[in-house]
Amino acid sequence: MWDRCDGAESVEGSHAVGSAHWAGQQMQLSARAFHRILKLARTIASSAWADLAECDQIETPHLAEAIQYRPRRMV
């Protein structure tokens, strides 16, 4: 389902892509929620701190930081 999500092409490296898909499945995210995480990760990647690191792609640390801002589901 997440393969066709808009913005997935900006995720760099097979480890980052695998992490994104694994997190989406483990957290049972809808396509909308997954896309929101990708948008936040893209924002983190383009922040001033990332400019110092000269990265223009979403990498695993960007995804991890975006996922940590997601509210935890109360069961």
HELIX and SHEET records of a PDB file:
HELIX    1   1 TRP A    2  ARG A    4  5                                   3    
HELIX    2   2 ALA A    8  SER A   10  5                                   3    
HELIX    3   3 SER A   14  GLN A   26  1                                  13    
HELIX    4   4 ALA A   31  ALA A   45  1                                  15    
HELIX    5   5 ALA A   48  ALA A   53  1                                   6    
HELIX    6   6 THR A   60  GLN A   68  1                                   9    
END                                                                             
